[in-house]
């Protein structure tokens, strides 16, 4: 398992979230959810959860453990 910041574009299953990020839970980024990395180049990481596209910083992406 790796963190989301290290992943290439593709779809992954969220296994756990390290730390207390209420904002992620508000956005329905929770363990058991599928998340799609759209872009992981320089700058923020662009992901899709459900029908929503979200830009997130790399620090937050490192707290999301995926498989």
Phi, psi and omega in degrees: 000141181230169176275160186297330181295339182265000187266148174276167177307137182157180182253136183224160177259128178285122180266318178197166177235127180271127179095184184248096181241084180303323180303319179297317179295322177298328180272007181065031173264092186225159177306138180096351181268146174273137180230137181249124174277121179267316181216131178223059177256210179293150180087201182292156177271133179259123180233164175233128176233117186064236178258008184254134172262136185226136172260130179225150178290160183293329178297316178293318180299328179290341180274353181260114181264126184235165179229000000 
